[in-house]
Amino acid sequence: MAAEKDTDVNKRDRRGTVCNVVNSHESETGGGGDGRPPIIFNPDFFVEKLRHERPEAFTELVLSNITRLLDLPGAEFSQLLDEEPKTPNGTAAGGFFRSFNFLKRKDKGVVFGMPLTEEGIAHIYQLIMYLSKNLHVEGLFRVPGNSLRQQTLREQLNGGADIDFASGDFHPNDVATLLKGFLGELPEPLLTHRHLHAHLKITELNLFDERGDKTSVPDKERQIEALQLLLLLLPTANRTLLKLLLDLLYHTAKQQDKNKMSAHNLALMFAPHVIWPKNMNASDLQENLKKLNSGMAFLIKHSQKIFRAPAYLREHARLQFANTKIIHSKDDLELLSVSGPPVGTACKRSGARVRLDSEDHTEEALRELYRHVTDNMPHSAKKKKLIRQLGKQSTPVTPVSENTTPTSKKHTRSRSFGGLIKRKVLGSQPAVDRRGRVSPPGKENLSCGTES
């Protein structure tokens, strides 16, 4: 029963922990309880769709925006172009926007010391979920656990077992130490070797003063944007586990009044396993040690933001599938926000041009009709009524007779031009204003005088 309860809790927590999705069950949208799967909304849906359906366009888009923020020399930039690592079965890792049912699969196989796979994440997820319920333990991730209990837990995980933490056989410090051990035994750090130089550059993004000189104050907004882009290039398994881990550390730091573990302290514990390169010599490591540790602390503090795609990237991906104007960067989005909404702008402008052309055509037709009436029709009461009716249809650019007499301005019922032409062709007299009044020249309603 305890295991079933933990499973239910895991399912509820997983919605907000694994990725930025919101589950909306059918019952909430009017659907019945027919067992259909929940509706999943992901704000980065089109970004992931672009990644999987047009991977070259996706990579080019992300890299172009990274180079806008970071000054990466050729050798360092080329490392970002490396092909995504393959999983042991020879296929590329699955998409980040996908079902996370793999967290339930715990196939038997060695987990520790092997390349990161979905099966391995499913085993380690048990540790993360257990620790998330014991964040109050003082010295969590700093105080080492019992080595014998850790060895027992390691063997169970390698055997694909569901760990019964409710039995009390393991202490949170045992689990925390084993989690760090798993990360330390990965063939490469979680953030990968090829992204190392980019992460170092991100730590150097500082604000500029009024004279354009670089200050020592970090530019957090640009750092977050650069991380959002860079993490999109991570292998899927690395990105998934990184989010799970940073969420855990973020909530651990939020309870530092109980566990005495701040984001800085946690960064010192995890930077060697997450960001430190395994192939860097001691002198180079010492030179960049402060940057690496501060970068890890920044990841923890801003873990709730860095896994969202930038707004302009989301809009670009959406427009890729909407066949409208494409936004390539943040600058394009800002320009569009000034000139108007990006979606439908072309349609609105086109519609405005159509309306203007239509109005010009109507004015020209009215002028032609007015000249025909005044030049070709004999003087009669019918001619005067028709001229008066044309005055009601006119605008300031429509010619009217010179002998108009100004009277008080009155609102009259609108007359359609089509109806006027129809009546003219059929030979019927147009209706006049109910009081027979006309308006002065240059106003909304114009006339040619009163009947004689």
C-alpha positions in Angstrom: 0.0 0.0 0.0 2.8 2.4 0.8 4.4 1.8 -2.6 1.1 2.4 -4.3 0.7 5.7 -2.4 4.2 6.8 -3.4 3.4 6.0 -7.0 0.3 8.2 -6.9 2.3 11.0 -5.3 4.9 10.6 -8.0 2.4 10.9 -10.7 1.0 14.1 -9.3 4.5 15.6 -8.7 5.8 14.6 -12.0 3.5 17.0 -13.8 5.3 20.0 -12.5 8.8 18.5 -12.1 9.7 16.7 -15.3 8.8 19.4 -17.8 6.8 22.6 -18.3 3.4 20.9 -19.0 0.0 21.2 -17.6 -2.2 18.2 -17.5 -5.9 18.9 -18.0 -8.1 15.8 -17.6 -11.1 15.3 -19.8 -13.5 15.7 -16.8 -12.3 19.3 -16.5 -13.1 20.1 -20.1 -16.5 18.5 -20.2 -15.2 15.0 -21.1 -16.5 11.9 -19.3 -14.5 9.5 -17.2 -14.0 7.1 -20.1 -10.3 6.5 -19.3 -9.0 8.6 -22.1 -5.5 10.1 -21.6 -5.2 13.6 -20.3 -4.8 16.6 -22.5 -1.3 17.9 -22.3 -0.4 21.6 -22.9 3.2 22.6 -23.3 4.1 26.3 -24.0 7.1 25.0 -25.9 5.1 22.7 -28.0 6.0 24.3 -31.4 9.6 24.6 -30.3 9.8 20.8 -29.8 7.8 20.3 -33.0 10.4 22.3 -34.9 13.2 20.4 -33.2 11.9 17.0 -34.4 10.4 17.9 -37.8 13.0 20.4 -38.9 16.1 19.7 -36.9 18.5 21.7 -39.1 16.4 24.8 -39.0 16.0 24.4 -35.2 19.7 24.1 -34.6 20.5 27.0 -36.9 18.0 29.2 -35.1 19.3 28.4 -31.7 23.0 28.7 -32.6 22.4 32.1 -34.4 20.9 33.5 -31.2 23.6 32.0 -29.0 26.3 33.8 -31.1 24.3 37.0 -30.7 24.8 36.7 -26.9 28.2 35.0 -26.6 31.5 35.7 -28.3 32.6 32.1 -29.2 35.8 31.6 -31.3 35.7 29.2 -34.1 37.0 26.2 -32.2 34.6 26.7 -29.3 31.6 27.4 -31.6 32.3 24.2 -33.6 32.0 22.2 -30.4 28.3 23.2 -30.3 27.8 21.8 -33.8 28.8 18.2 -32.7 26.2 15.6 -33.4 23.9 14.7 -30.5 25.2 11.5 -28.8 23.4 8.3 -29.6 21.9 6.1 -27.1 23.3 2.6 -26.6 20.7 1.1 -29.0 22.1 3.2 -31.8 19.3 5.7 -32.1 19.1 9.3 -31.1 17.6 10.1 -27.8 13.8 10.8 -27.8 12.3 14.2 -27.8 12.1 16.2 -24.6 8.4 16.8 -25.3 7.2 13.3 -25.0 5.5 11.0 -22.6 7.5 10.4 -19.4 6.1 7.0 -18.8 9.7 5.7 -19.1 10.1 6.9 -15.5 8.0 3.9 -14.5 10.1 1.4 -16.5 12.9 0.0 -14.4 14.5 -2.7 -16.6 17.2 -4.8 -15.1 20.7 -3.6 -16.1 23.7 -1.8 -14.8 22.9 1.9 -14.0 26.1 3.2 -12.4 29.1 4.0 -14.6 27.1 3.7 -17.8 26.1 6.3 -20.4 22.9 8.1 -19.5 19.8 6.5 -20.7 16.0 6.7 -20.0 16.2 3.5 -18.1 18.9 4.9 -15.9 16.9 8.0 -15.2 13.9 5.9 -14.3 16.0 4.2 -11.5 17.5 7.5 -10.3 14.1 9.1 -10.2 13.3 7.0 -7.2 16.2 8.6 -5.3 15.1 12.1 -6.4 11.5 11.5 -5.3 12.5 10.2 -1.9 14.9 13.1 -1.3 12.2 15.6 -2.2 10.2 14.4 0.8 13.2 14.8 3.2 14.6 18.3 2.4 14.5 19.3 6.0 17.4 17.0 7.0 20.3 19.1 8.2 23.4 18.8 6.1 21.6 17.1 3.2 24.1 16.4 0.3 27.0 17.4 2.6 27.0 14.8 5.3 28.0 11.4 3.9 25.8 8.3 4.3 26.6 4.8 5.5 28.7 3.0 2.9 27.2 -0.5 3.5 23.6 0.8 3.1 24.7 2.7 0.0 26.2 -0.5 -1.5 22.9 -2.4 -0.8 20.9 0.4 -2.5 23.3 0.5 -5.5 22.8 -3.2 -6.0 19.0 -2.9 -5.9 19.0 -0.1 -8.4 21.3 -2.1 -10.8 18.9 -5.0 -10.4 16.0 -2.9 -11.6 14.1 -3.2 -8.3 11.5 -0.8 -6.9 13.0 0.5 -3.7 10.9 0.4 -0.6 12.0 3.5 1.2 9.0 3.3 3.5 10.7 0.4 5.2 13.2 2.7 6.9 16.2 0.7 5.8 17.9 3.8 4.3 18.6 7.3 5.6 18.3 10.4 3.4 22.1 11.0 3.7 22.6 7.5 2.1 20.4 8.4 -0.8 21.9 11.8 -1.3 25.4 10.5 -1.3 24.5 7.8 -3.8 22.8 10.3 -6.1 26.1 12.3 -6.2 28.0 9.1 -6.8 25.8 8.3 -9.8 26.4 11.7 -11.4 30.1 11.4 -10.7 30.4 8.0 -12.4 28.8 9.2 -15.7 31.2 9.1 -18.6 31.0 12.9 -19.0 29.4 15.7 -16.9 25.7 16.3 -17.1 26.2 19.5 -19.0 28.6 17.8 -21.4 32.2 18.6 -22.4 31.2 20.4 -25.6 29.2 23.0 -23.8 31.9 23.9 -21.3 33.3 27.0 -23.0 29.8 28.4 -23.6 29.0 28.0 -19.9 32.2 29.8 -19.0 31.3 32.7 -21.4 27.8 32.9 -19.8 29.4 33.7 -16.4 31.2 36.6 -18.1 28.0 38.4 -19.3 28.0 41.6 -17.3 26.1 44.9 -17.6 27.5 48.0 -19.3 27.6 51.5 -17.8 26.4 54.7 -19.5 29.7 55.1 -21.4 29.5 51.6 -22.8 32.2 50.2 -20.5 31.7 46.7 -19.1 31.0 46.6 -15.3 31.4 43.8 -12.8 27.6 43.4 -12.3 26.2 40.2 -13.9 23.6 40.7 -16.5 21.2 38.1 -15.2 18.6 38.6 -18.0 21.1 37.9 -20.7 22.6 35.0 -18.7 19.2 33.4 -18.4 18.4 33.9 -22.1 21.8 32.3 -23.0 21.1 29.3 -20.8 17.6 28.9 -22.2 19.1 28.6 -25.6 22.1 26.5 -24.7 20.1 23.9 -22.7 17.9 23.4 -25.8 21.0 21.8 -27.5 21.6 19.3 -24.7 21.0 15.6 -25.4 17.5 14.8 -24.4 18.4 12.4 -21.5 20.8 15.0 -20.1 18.3 17.8 -20.3 15.6 15.6 -18.6 17.8 14.5 -15.6 19.2 18.1 -15.3 15.8 19.5 -14.8 14.8 16.8 -12.3 18.1 17.5 -10.4 17.9 21.3 -10.4 14.3 21.3 -9.3 15.4 19.1 -6.3 18.3 21.4 -5.5 16.1 24.5 -5.9 13.6 23.3 -3.4 16.4 22.2 -1.1 17.9 25.7 -1.1 14.4 27.1 -0.3 14.6 25.2 3.0 18.1 26.3 3.9 16.8 27.6 7.3 16.3 23.9 8.2 18.9 22.0 6.2 21.6 24.7 6.3 22.2 24.1 2.6 22.2 27.3 0.5 22.4 27.4 -3.3 26.1 28.2 -3.0 26.7 25.3 -0.7 24.8 23.0 -3.0 26.8 24.3 -6.0 30.0 23.3 -4.3 28.6 19.8 -3.8 27.3 19.2 -7.3 29.5 21.4 -9.6 32.2 18.6 -9.8 29.5 16.1 -11.1 27.4 18.5 -13.3 29.7 21.0 -14.9 33.4 20.2 -14.1 35.1 18.7 -17.1 36.7 15.3 -16.6 39.5 15.9 -19.2 40.8 19.3 -17.9 44.2 19.5 -16.3 44.5 20.8 -12.7 45.9 24.2 -13.6 43.1 25.0 -16.1 40.5 23.7 -13.6 41.9 25.9 -10.9 41.8 28.9 -13.2 38.1 28.4 -14.0 37.0 27.0 -10.7 35.2 30.1 -9.4 33.3 30.5 -12.7 32.2 26.9 -12.7 31.0 27.0 -9.2 29.2 30.3 -9.6 27.6 29.0 -12.8 26.3 26.0 -10.9 24.8 28.2 -8.2 23.2 30.4 -10.9 21.6 27.2 -12.5 20.1 26.3 -9.1 18.7 29.8 -8.3 17.1 30.2 -11.7 16.1 26.6 -12.5 12.5 27.6 -12.8 13.2 29.9 -15.8 16.0 28.3 -17.8 14.0 25.4 -19.1 11.6 27.7 -20.9 12.3 28.6 -24.5 12.7 32.4 -25.1 9.5 34.1 -26.2 10.8 35.0 -29.6 11.9 31.4 -30.2 8.4 30.2 -29.3 6.9 32.7 -31.6 9.3 31.8 -34.4 8.5 28.1 -34.1 4.8 28.8 -34.0 4.9 31.0 -37.1 7.0 28.3 -38.9 3.9 26.2 -38.9 1.5 29.1 -39.5 3.0 30.3 -42.8 3.2 33.9 -41.6 6.0 36.4 -40.9 8.9 34.6 -39.2 10.6 36.0 -36.1 14.3 35.1 -35.9 15.5 36.8 -32.8 14.6 38.9 -29.8 15.3 42.0 -31.8 12.7 41.0 -34.4 10.1 40.4 -31.6 10.8 43.8 -30.1 10.4 45.5 -33.5 7.1 43.8 -34.1 5.8 44.7 -30.6 6.3 48.3 -31.5 4.7 48.2 -34.9 1.9 45.8 -34.0 1.1 42.2 -33.4 3.0 39.9 -35.7 0.1 37.6 -36.4 -2.4 39.0 -38.9 -0.5 42.2 -39.6 -0.1 41.5 -43.3 -3.8 40.6 -43.5 -4.9 43.8 -41.7 -2.7 45.9 -44.0 -4.1 44.2 -47.0 -7.6 44.7 -45.8 -7.0 48.4 -45.3 -5.7 48.8 -48.8 -8.7 47.0 -50.2 -11.0 49.4 -48.2 -9.1 52.5 -49.5 -9.3 51.3 -53.1 -13.0 50.6 -52.7 -13.6 54.1 -51.3 -11.7 55.7 -54.2 -13.6 53.7 -56.7 -16.9 54.7 -55.1 -16.0 58.4 -55.1 -15.0 58.3 -58.8 -18.3 56.6 -59.7 -20.3 59.3 -57.8 -18.4 62.0 -59.6 -19.2 60.4 -63.0 -22.8 60.1 -62.1 -23.0 63.6 -60.9 -21.6 65.0 -64.1 -24.0 62.8 -66.2 -27.0 64.2 -64.2 -26.0 67.8 -64.4 -24.9 67.8 -68.0 -27.3 65.5 -69.8 -30.6 65.6 -67.9 -33.1 68.4 -68.6 -34.0 70.8 -65.8 -36.9 69.3 -63.9 -38.0 68.5 -60.4 -36.7 64.9 -60.9 -33.3 66.3 -61.7 -33.2 68.4 -58.6 -34.3 65.5 -56.4 -31.6 63.3 -57.9 -28.9 66.0 -57.4 -30.1 66.4 -53.8 -29.9 62.6 -53.3 -26.3 62.6 -54.7 -25.5 65.3 -52.2 -26.5 63.0 -49.4 -24.2 60.3 -50.7 -21.2 62.7 -51.2 -18.1 63.2 -49.2 -15.8 66.3 -49.1 -14.1 65.2 -52.4 -17.4 64.7 -54.3 -18.4 67.7 -56.4 -21.7 69.4 -55.7 -23.7 72.2 -57.2 -22.6 75.8 -56.6 -26.1 77.0 -55.7 -26.4 75.1 -52.5 -28.1 76.9 -49.6 -26.8 76.1 -46.1 -29.3 74.9 -43.6 -29.1 73.2 -40.2 -27.2 69.9 -40.1 -29.4 66.8 -39.6 -28.6 63.1 -39.5 -30.3 61.3 -42.3 -30.6 57.6 -43.1 -27.8 56.2 -45.1 -28.4 55.4 -48.7 -26.5 52.7 -50.5 -24.8 53.5 -53.7 -25.9 50.2 -55.2 -29.5 51.1 -54.5 -29.1 54.5 -56.0 -27.7 53.1 -59.2 -30.5 50.5 -59.3 -33.2 53.2 -58.9 -31.5 55.3 -61.6 -31.5 52.5 -64.1 -35.1 51.5 -63.3 -36.2 55.1 -63.6 -37.7 55.4 -60.2 -37.3 58.6 -58.2 -35.1 58.4 -55.1 -36.6 59.0 -51.7 -35.9 62.3 -50.1 -35.3 63.3 -46.5 -38.4 63.0 -44.4 -38.4 66.8 -43.9 -36.8 67.7 -47.2 -33.9 69.4 -45.5 -30.4 69.6 -46.9 -26.9 70.2 -45.5 -24.4 72.9 -46.2 -21.4 72.3 -48.5 -18.4 70.6 -46.9 -20.5 68.8 -44.3 -21.7 65.2 -44.1 -24.8 65.9 -46.2 -24.8 68.2 -49.2 -27.7 69.3 -51.4 -28.4 71.5 -54.4 -31.2 73.6 -53.1 -34.9 73.3 -52.6 -37.6 72.4 -55.0 -39.2 75.3 -57.0 
